[in-house]
């Protein structure tokens, strides 16, 4: 039976939709003028979502209970789908379906770790050896055709740089910042974000670094943490003296929201109380990052009652960090969840995933660890999994996620600990699939509108098949785009064209309000999109890039 109001299903038994709770609001916008003016009243996003006023929402505190994004409760009447692949991570695009949704986790590369602390400056000094991303950044630079990584070299001592041709084997070059080493900054650091900004017009600011350190001046008698902000043309030589942000917590990170052209500061808040995040956005880093108190940026997001406890701890989890990136048509969030501090063990943090279509509200349907810790002492991921800035790269049919892990013997907290960087893999768009078995199922989208011409899907149906039809606003089939006229799609690829007999061109319905209905048997459907190009280029964002991409979006499609 078809379900009009589709309730999400996850592999961990979250069988009902998360309930919406009203939030305590207070009037006003961030005190910085650039941040306060960065969103126009009632701004309508690329996907038809209208932002509320004021923006960003002003919360007194992070809600303790799960909150459903408003755009899932009341989606736009018509959803524009010109930007990016359309993923089925939530019900935003679904009017009705008989397919079953499955959420998928990344798989660790078998030869992890892919980068270890093997240089003298990455060793000891009273701390465990360290060559790990602590956010930092992993990017593919289309100008140099190289994978590039920035990481913590030596525990909180310096920031280092390495490069790779394949994203797996890394070279640590001898540079001139600190002669004979791959150190690119010697300043004290905790968390760090390095961003390859392909939209930057000034070549001297192509790279940006936000280094969490102890700042200047005192607030209430204490020297606060802040972000030390630097710019660079090459990711190696950085501007000095730095620009300092307003006060924040040590594990603070930053990301660029290209859908709205704003920098977002994901601000750590909470030490003795629950760790959580505050939010600050600005279009102007130089003039828009000087808030004056930690509570001036609005409360934003934390853990909630759906985050499971460890059996050996029985305490409430907390949100340790949140890294974000634009991926295709949404914002991907990597949520580092702290689940307690067992005796004789480093923090067993794990990375989970969430999704946002407005850059503020989060949908986290699968609370299992996307990149988990191991319970076996001596494993590279025995403790403290942390994500990389840039979150993931698109490498052929796969997504590459770089994470750090901290091994150890378990005898004492840091006995035998080695802090290294590893790799996790996922199918492109593979966060969630809509599945059918031997019994054919259907999925009908909400009303959508597009300006493209060619329909594509990400499909795993090697033993099955998919067909599609296009409906008008009254759900009548539009000729010649009927199911009976559709050429069945078979195979297992992240880009497959959907054609009808005699045509592959949807120009006749371009610009009109339509629905797609997919019929699927023995397969998994991950995404669909309409491209202006026969190559299948989605023109959505490709996270931290990857081989073949020349700018922040997919203008390439299939090269075969």
ZAMARGU-4260 file (C-alpha; in steps of 0.2 Angstrom, whole numbers, plus 5000, padded with zeros to 4 digits):
<rodrens>
0) 5000/5000/5000 | 5006/5017/4996 | 5010/5029/5010 | 5005/5047/5008 | 5015/5054/5022
5) 5031/5044/5021 | 5039/5040/5038 | 5057/5038/5037 | 5065/5021/5041 | 5083/5018/5047
10) 5093/5003/5049 | 5093/5006/5068 | 5075/5005/5070 | 5070/5024/5071 | 5053/5019/5065
15) 5044/5036/5068 | 5047/5053/5062 | 5056/5065/5074 | 5043/5077/5082 | 5044/5096/5080
20) 5046/5106/5095 | 5044/5125/5096 | 5060/5134/5101 | 5063/5148/5113 | 5067/5163/5102
25) 5073/5181/5106 | 5073/5195/5094 | 5088/5202/5085 | 5102/5197/5074 | 5121/5195/5077
30) 5128/5211/5083 | 5141/5212/5069 | 5133/5222/5055 | 5140/5211/5041 | 5133/5195/5049
35) 5117/5204/5054 | 5114/5209/5035 | 5119/5193/5027 | 5102/5186/5025 | 5088/5196/5018
40) 5071/5195/5026 | 5061/5181/5019 | 5076/5175/5008 | 5070/5161/4996 | 5084/5147/4994
45) 5089/5138/4978 | 5077/5124/4983 | 5062/5134/4986 | 5064/5135/5005 | 5060/5152/5013
50) 5070/5157/5027 | 5061/5164/5043 | 5064/5181/5050 | 5074/5185/5059 | 5089/5175/5052
55) 5098/5167/5059 | 5085/5161/5072 | 5089/5167/5089 | 5089/5153/5102 | 5092/5156/5120
60) 5099/5138/5122 | 5101/5123/5112 | 5085/5112/5112 | 5087/5096/5122 | 5074/5087/5112
65) 5075/5081/5094 | 5068/5094/5082 | 5062/5091/5064 | 5067/5104/5051 | 5052/5115/5047
70) 5055/5112/5028 | 5051/5094/5031 | 5035/5098/5040 | 5030/5111/5027 | 5039/5108/5010
75) 5038/5121/4996 | 5023/5119/4985 | 5035/5117/4970 | 5053/5112/4973 | 5067/5118/4960
80) 5079/5105/4956 | 5091/5113/4945 | 5105/5113/4957 | 5114/5096/4961 | 5109/5078/4962
85) 5093/5075/4973 | 5097/5064/4987 | 5084/5053/4997 | 5091/5056/5014 | 5074/5063/5020
90) 5056/5065/5014 | 5059/5082/5006 | 5057/5076/4988 | 5045/5062/4991 | 5026/5063/4990
95) 5022/5045/4991 | 5032/5028/4990 | 5031/5010/4993 | 5050/5008/4993 | 5060/5006/5009
100) 5074/5018/5014 | 5090/5011/5020 | 5104/5022/5028 | 5122/5017/5024 | 5138/5019/5033
105) 5156/5022/5027 | 5168/5007/5026 | 5186/5009/5032 | 5200/5007/5020 | 5208/4990/5023
110) 5226/4997/5025 | 5223/5011/5037 | 5230/5022/5043 | 5236/5030/5027 | 5247/5043/5036
115) 5257/5040/5052 | 5268/5051/5062 | 5285/5046/5055 | 5295/5063/5056 | 5305/5069/5071
120) 5294/5085/5073 | 5278/5073/5074 | 5285/5064/5089 | 5283/5065/5108 | 5289/5081/5117
125) 5279/5073/5132 | 5264/5069/5121 | 5259/5055/5109 | 5266/5055/5091 | 5254/5064/5080
130) 5250/5066/5062 | 5232/5068/5062 | 5218/5079/5055 | 5209/5088/5069 | 5197/5095/5056
135) 5212/5104/5047 | 5208/5100/5029 | 5209/5088/5015 | 5206/5095/4997 | 5209/5091/4979
140) 5217/5106/4970 | 5212/5106/4952 | 5225/5119/4948 | 5239/5107/4953 | 5230/5091/4951
145) 5234/5085/4968 | 5226/5079/4984 | 5232/5090/4998 | 5231/5088/5017 | 5234/5099/5032
150) 5236/5091/5049 | 5242/5092/5066 | 5260/5088/5066 | 5266/5084/5084 | 5252/5086/5097
155) 5245/5104/5097 | 5263/5110/5091 | 5261/5114/5073 | 5252/5112/5057 | 5259/5102/5043
160) 5256/5099/5024 | 5257/5083/5013 | 5251/5079/4995 | 5246/5064/4985 | 5242/5059/4968
165) 5229/5046/4973 | 5223/5051/4990 | 5230/5036/4998 | 5249/5037/4997 | 5256/5054/5004
170) 5272/5063/5002 | 5278/5075/5016 | 5288/5088/5006 | 5303/5098/5013 | 5297/5116/5013
175) 5305/5133/5017 | 5293/5138/5031 | 5303/5128/5044 | 5318/5122/5033 | 5319/5104/5029
180) 5301/5100/5036 | 5283/5100/5030 | 5278/5112/5043 | 5268/5126/5037 | 5264/5135/5053
185) 5273/5134/5070 | 5260/5143/5081 | 5251/5134/5095 | 5235/5126/5089 | 5221/5115/5095
190) 5207/5113/5082 | 5210/5120/5064 | 5201/5123/5048 | 5210/5125/5031 | 5198/5130/5017
195) 5203/5129/4998 | 5191/5143/4992 | 5189/5141/4973 | 5176/5156/4973 | 5189/5168/4980
200) 5194/5182/4968 | 5210/5188/4976 | 5224/5175/4972 | 5232/5179/4989 | 5217/5173/4998
205) 5214/5157/4989 | 5217/5147/5005 | 5210/5152/5022 | 5216/5145/5039 | 5206/5147/5055
210) 5217/5141/5069 | 5210/5138/5086 | 5222/5146/5099 | 5223/5156/5115 | 5219/5174/5109
215) 5223/5192/5115 | 5216/5202/5128 | 5205/5197/5143 | 5187/5193/5145 | 5181/5192/5164
220) 5199/5191/5169 | 5203/5176/5157 | 5212/5175/5141 | 5199/5167/5129 | 5201/5155/5115
225) 5198/5162/5098 | 5202/5159/5079 | 5218/5165/5072 | 5213/5169/5054 | 5226/5168/5040
230) 5226/5169/5021 | 5238/5161/5008 | 5240/5160/4989 | 5247/5142/4990 | 5242/5134/5007
235) 5260/5135/5013 | 5265/5153/5016 | 5252/5161/5027 | 5248/5180/5031 | 5255/5187/5047
240) 5250/5195/5058 | 5234/5186/5059 | 5216/5192/5061 | 5208/5187/5077 | 5190/5182/5079
245) 5179/5184/5094 | 5180/5172/5108 | 5175/5154/5106 | 5179/5136/5112 | 5194/5127/5107
250) 5186/5114/5095 | 5179/5128/5084 | 5178/5125/5065 | 5172/5135/5050 | 5164/5131/5033
255) 5158/5141/5018 | 5140/5139/5013 | 5140/5142/4994 | 5121/5142/4993 | 5120/5158/5002
260) 5138/5164/5000 | 5141/5166/5019 | 5155/5159/5030 | 5148/5150/5045 | 5157/5148/5061
265) 5153/5132/5070 | 5158/5138/5088 | 5162/5126/5102 | 5153/5131/5118 | 5153/5121/5134
270) 5167/5114/5145 | 5160/5109/5162 | 5142/5109/5155 | 5137/5099/5139 | 5147/5103/5124
275) 5137/5111/5110 | 5138/5123/5096 | 5134/5141/5093 | 5132/5149/5076 | 5139/5165/5067
280) 5138/5169/5049 | 5146/5183/5039 | 5150/5187/5021 | 5165/5197/5026 | 5178/5187/5036
285) 5189/5203/5039 | 5175/5214/5046 | 5162/5201/5051 | 5171/5189/5063 | 5173/5200/5078
290) 5159/5196/5090 | 5162/5202/5107 | 5156/5188/5119 | 5154/5169/5117 | 5135/5171/5119
295) 5133/5184/5106 | 5132/5171/5092 | 5116/5162/5094 | 5114/5144/5101 | 5113/5132/5087
300) 5114/5113/5089 | 5119/5099/5101 | 5116/5081/5105 | 5099/5075/5109 | 5089/5061/5117
305) 5091/5050/5101 | 5110/5049/5102 | 5113/5032/5110 | 5124/5030/5126 | 5138/5019/5128
310) 5133/5003/5138 | 5149/5006/5149 | 5145/5024/5153 | 5127/5027/5154 | 5129/5046/5153
315) 5121/5058/5140 | 5132/5061/5124 | 5138/5078/5119 | 5142/5086/5102 | 5161/5088/5102
320) 5162/5095/5084 | 5153/5099/5068 | 5161/5100/5052 | 5151/5104/5036 | 5152/5105/5017
325) 5140/5108/5003 | 5138/5092/4994 | 5127/5092/4978 | 5110/5100/4983 | 5112/5100/5002
330) 5124/5103/5017 | 5132/5088/5024 | 5137/5088/5042 | 5149/5077/5051 | 5144/5076/5069
335) 5158/5071/5081 | 5148/5063/5096 | 5156/5062/5113 | 5149/5047/5123 | 5159/5048/5139
340) 5177/5046/5145 | 5180/5028/5151 | 5194/5025/5163 | 5211/5022/5155 | 5204/5027/5138
345) 5205/5042/5127 | 5188/5049/5122 | 5179/5036/5112 | 5172/5050/5100 | 5163/5044/5084
350) 5158/5053/5068 | 5140/5053/5063 | 5131/5061/5049 | 5117/5074/5047 | 5109/5084/5033
355) 5103/5101/5031 | 5093/5110/5016 | 5093/5127/5024 | 5111/5128/5032 | 5103/5129/5050
360) 5091/5115/5053 | 5098/5097/5054 | 5090/5080/5050 | 5099/5066/5058 | 5089/5050/5054
365) 5103/5037/5058 | 5112/5039/5075 | 5124/5025/5072 | 5142/5030/5070 | 5146/5033/5052
370) 5164/5031/5056 | 5165/5021/5072 | 5178/5018/5086 | 5185/5000/5089 | 5183/4992/5105
375) 5199/4982/5103 | 5215/4990/5111 | 5229/4993/5099 | 5218/4996/5084 | 5221/5013/5075
380) 5203/5019/5079 | 5202/5013/5097 | 5198/5031/5102 | 5193/5048/5097 | 5188/5048/5078
385) 5188/5066/5071 | 5183/5072/5054 | 5193/5082/5042 | 5189/5100/5036 | 5181/5098/5019
390) 5172/5082/5025 | 5174/5072/5009 | 5180/5071/4991 | 5172/5064/4976 | 5184/5051/4968
395) 5176/5042/4954 | 5161/5032/4960 | 5167/5034/4978 | 5167/5047/4992 | 5183/5048/5002
400) 5181/5053/5020 | 5197/5057/5030 | 5197/5054/5049 | 5209/5054/5063 | 5210/5040/5076
405) 5220/5038/5092 | 5226/5020/5095 | 5232/5014/5112 | 5234/4999/5123 | 5220/5003/5135
410) 5232/5001/5150 | 5232/5020/5154 | 5223/5034/5144 | 5238/5037/5132 | 5249/5022/5134
415) 5255/5017/5117 | 5244/5030/5109 | 5248/5035/5091 | 5238/5048/5082 | 5236/5045/5064
420) 5225/5049/5049 | 5214/5036/5040 | 5202/5034/5026 | 5184/5029/5025 | 5174/5025/5009
425) 5156/5027/5003 | 5147/5025/4987 | 5144/5042/4979 | 5127/5049/4985 | 5127/5033/4995
430) 5121/5040/5012 | 5103/5033/5009 | 5094/5022/4996 | 5076/5019/4992 | 5075/5000/4990
435) 5064/4987/4981 | 5065/4968/4982 | 5057/4956/4970 | 5040/4965/4972 | 5040/4981/4962
440) 5039/4997/4971 | 5036/5015/4967 | 5041/5032/4972 | 5032/5048/4967 | 5041/5065/4969
445) 5033/5081/4976 | 5030/5094/4962 | 5046/5100/4955 | 5052/5112/4942 | 5068/5112/4932
450) 5077/5120/4917 | 5087/5105/4911 | 5084/5092/4898 | 5091/5075/4903 | 5086/5064/4917
455) 5099/5054/4927 | 5099/5042/4941 | 5112/5034/4954 | 5106/5016/4953 | 5111/4999/4959
460) 5100/4987/4949 | 5112/4974/4942 | 5099/4961/4944 | 5083/4972/4942 | 5077/4987/4933
465) 5070/5005/4935 | 5058/5014/4924 | 5051/5031/4925 | 5036/5042/4920 | 5033/5061/4921
470) 5016/5067/4927 | 5007/5084/4926 | 5000/5093/4941 | 4984/5082/4940 | 4995/5067/4940
475) 4991/5063/4922 | 5005/5055/4912 | 5013/5067/4900 | 5017/5059/4883 | 5029/5053/4877
480) 5036/5051/4895 | 5025/5036/4900 | 5031/5021/4909 | 5027/5010/4894 | 5038/5021/4883
485) 5052/5021/4895 | 5068/5011/4891 | 5071/5000/4907 | 5087/5006/4916 | 5098/4992/4922
490) 5116/4991/4930 | 5125/4997/4945 | 5133/5015/4942 | 5132/5031/4950 | 5127/5040/4934
495) 5114/5032/4922 | 5103/5040/4909 | 5084/5038/4909 | 5077/5038/4891 | 5061/5035/4882
500) 5058/5028/4865 | 5062/5041/4852 | 5068/5054/4864 | 5080/5058/4879 | 5076/5076/4879
505) 5064/5084/4892 | 5063/5101/4884 | 5044/5099/4882 | 5042/5099/4901 | 5056/5111/4906
510) 5050/5125/4916 | 5034/5117/4920 | 5028/5109/4936 | 5029/5091/4935 | 5031/5075/4946
515) 5042/5060/4943 | 5037/5043/4946 | 5050/5029/4947 | 5046/5010/4946 | 5059/4999/4954
520) 5062/4981/4956 | 5077/4972/4964 | 5087/4988/4966 | 5092/5003/4976 | 5089/5021/4970
525) 5101/5034/4978 | 5098/5050/4968 | 5090/5057/4953 | 5093/5074/4944 | 5090/5083/4928
530) 5105/5090/4919 | 5106/5103/4905 | 5120/5092/4898 | 5120/5075/4890 | 5136/5071/4901
535) 5125/5071/4916 | 5134/5085/4925 | 5123/5089/4940 | 5130/5107/4943 | 5129/5103/4962
540) 5143/5105/4974 | 5157/5092/4975 | 5162/5095/4993 | 5181/5096/4994 | 5183/5092/4975
545) 5191/5077/4967 | 5200/5072/4951 | 5192/5078/4935 | 5182/5093/4943 | 5188/5110/4939
550) 5178/5121/4950 | 5167/5119/4966 | 5152/5111/4956 | 5150/5096/4945 | 5152/5103/4927
555) 5159/5087/4921 | 5147/5072/4923 | 5152/5056/4914 | 5168/5056/4905 | 5165/5039/4897
</rodrens>
